[in-house]
Amino acid sequence: MKLRPSLALLLALAVTGVGVHAQSAADLAGDNAPRKFSTLPLKPTVTQAQAAQLSARFLTRFHYDAKPLDDAMSQKIYKAYLDSLDGEKVFFTQADLAKFAPLKTQMDDAIWNQDLSGPFSMFNLYITRAIERMTYARGLLKQGFDFNTQDSYNYDRKKADWPKDQAELDTLWRERTMNDWLRLKLAGQPDDEIRKTLDKRYAGYIDRVKQLDGEDAFQSFMNSYAESTDPHTDYLGPRAAENFDISMKLSLEGIGAVLQARDEYTQIREIVPAGPAAKSGKVHVGDRIVAIGEGTSGPMTDVIGWRLDDVVKHIRGKKDTTVRLEILPADTGVDGKHQLISLVRQKVSIEEQAAKKKVIEIKDAGVTRKIGVIDLPSFYSDFGARREGDKDFKSATRDVAKLLGELKAEGVEGVVMDLRNNGGGSLAEANELTGLFIDQGPVVQVRDARGEVQVQGDDDPGMSWSGPMAVLVNRGSASASEIFAAAIQDYGRGLIIGQPTFGKGTVQNLVDLDRFTRNNSEKPQFGELKMTIQEFFRINGGSTQLKGVTPDIQFPKNGDEKDFGESTYDNALPWTQIAPADYKPVADLKAYLGQLQTKHDARAVKSPAWKLMLDELAQYRKMRDKTTISLNFAQRETERKDLDAIQADFRTRHKAIDGDVNVDDNDSLDDGLNANERSLKSELKQEKDAKKAADPQLDETAHILFDAVGLIKGDAKLAAEVLPYGGKFSNISATTAAATPEKAPQEPAAH
């Protein structure tokens, strides 16, 4: 769930910033001091050294599994830091590692003595080597390559040794560059065009490396220390902390646009509905920002070539303040006429990441039923607004409760909570959200570092949804998602369907380091620690740690469990268990699991969409397991044709299932677009088509719930066993007794 190595450092400069926020931590020297490249060598600041030492005091005393910061921990930090810089082993040689060797046992001293020169020296050499390697690759482009040899390229180097010397490193980069060239050649580009394309790509890479600064170096080093304590402890620099806060409260103060870096420009990728940019009608997808001015008359600062997070920093600001943007419109070339736009910053809600609903209508054997689906991307909560007593604070539970009320009004007979790839969020939200589906009782048990166990639960009688339900999960469902799914499973409240979950059973808390310093500035300087302080347990006494939640009905795995999940971390906490909480299951779903499984199996065998999904999974595993590729043109061309034939077959089958989602009625307009527009248009169209495509796992989950409703309606005895509370709260049961008051969808209880 975390980006690997040096790739993470570079993606920080190029990824999309949601709602005008990026994922990096650079600060400018002044409000109007453009800085394209950093001054080398990078040097740590006094504040960074103090922040490192303060972090160590917390981690060695208050972490759930606190470990001393000594030579043993130093070696772990060194390995993690080296992997963060060069995990693919393509920049450093064994001679470089020999220079670093003394630092293996000095990382602890660097932190305790507030002397970060050693870690920074490693980062500086990484920058030097990265620039050298890309410069070497650019030089190779001038001579071209012979693709009639039997050379091959091993592109998965995580388990490889570091190159012995410069000559071995040169060979490796020659193979990498050959592969880049060959891929474009197979795509039909002529040699001259390939040379220009790759030279521009490598030059851009060098520019992004040169923009790495001291904050990047410190962030990378501190994360290496934090993650060496356990996989889910992180250090968040001031900018990273701001972005984390935005992701939890789903709002920020800005113009309401999603930005991305493309070539030398910062480009508008998406306009957030109802934000200042959207309301102005003057900002469009594809526009490029070339300069920014603060206020109604402040000087304009040229931002061409800036890293994304620096541009974002200038665009963000306090509510009701003005920012001016000089725009190069999407429909003009680089020499087009610029436009000056003034926008007043406002609070912008990032609704794209909030809970959403839809209704799936299932027809089978002459029967039609509506199944409601709620897609919940995370367990978000605006902690600050909640603490301040804001009655309208943003909350996953509030949003889901409201959607449940709407689904009931639409007459659904079952509800699917789609938690696929929901990585978690607020523990309180997981507890309260569970309360929408149970009457009263414990939800989760939490044990702290002293071994004391606290039971958290739902004390508010009634439910927002009392009918049949299912929870759809996959390997990306983690933490709060696992708390919710485990509680629903332990109570027998609903079906858990999908793939075994991530296996994260720990709780983190945010520590604002500025609160423990003499920082008199309003500007955050020391950052935050997201530190593991507790472990949570199911109400049955077991843990989701390492094992995750095993679904009642399992869908095929994609094979990523070998590389993705808690069990893949070397320093993950072990699985353990405690005494169960005082709870009583409300139903026994085993009474009809066999029948549901049989119906699912029979349907899957006949389903073209399910068969297509299995075939695509098999092809994905095959390609993923391949680590070496030929550099012979004839061989690669044959492989490419075979792969093209497979993909063409997949597209034909998708078209038969999804309809013609891959053809845009406006595609004929592409010929009039410049390269900038065409590329972005293609990206956005692919994303739109992906959302419109069939989702066989969700459709099958809805069908399984359809089957469950049918079995319940057709057998009163079975209904008494599998419906919660003997069926008396069921929205669909014909034997519904006097209903217990349902929980108000607008204000779920807080615990």
Secondary structure, DSSP 8 states (H G I E B T S, - for coil): ----HHHHHHHTTTS-BTTS--S-----SSTT---SS--SS----HHHHHHHHHHHHHHHHHSTT----SHHHHHHHHHHHHHHHHTT--S--HHHHHHHGGGGGTHHHHHHTT--HHHHHHHHHHHHHHHHHHHHHHHHHTT---TTS--EEE---TTS---SSHHHHHHHHHHHHHHHHHHHHHTT--HHHHHHHHHHHHHHHHHHHHT--HHHHHHHHHHHHHHHH-TT-EEE-HHHHHHHHHHHHTEEEE--EEEEEETTEEEEEEE-TTSHHHHHS---TT-EEEEEEETTT--EEE-TT--HHHHHHHH---TT-EEEEEEE-TTS-TTS--EEEEEE-EEEE-GGGS-EEEEEEEEETTEEEEEEEEE---B-B-HHHHHTT-TT--BHHHHHHHHHHHHHHTT-SEEEEE-TT---B-HHHHHHHHHTTSSSEEEEEEEETT--EEEEEE-S-S-S--S-EEEEE-TT--THHHHHHHHHHHHT-SEEEES------EEEEEEEGGGGS---SSS--S-EEEEEEEEEE-TTS---TTT----SEE----SGGGTSSGGG-TT----------S---S--THHHHHHHHHHHHHHHHH-HHHHHHHHHHHHHHHHHT--EEE--HHHHHHHHHHHHHHHHHHHHHHHHHH-STT--TTGGGGGGS-HHHHHHHHHHHHHHHHHHS--HHHHHHHHHHHHHHHHHHH-HHHHHHHSGGGGTT-SS-TT--S------SSS----
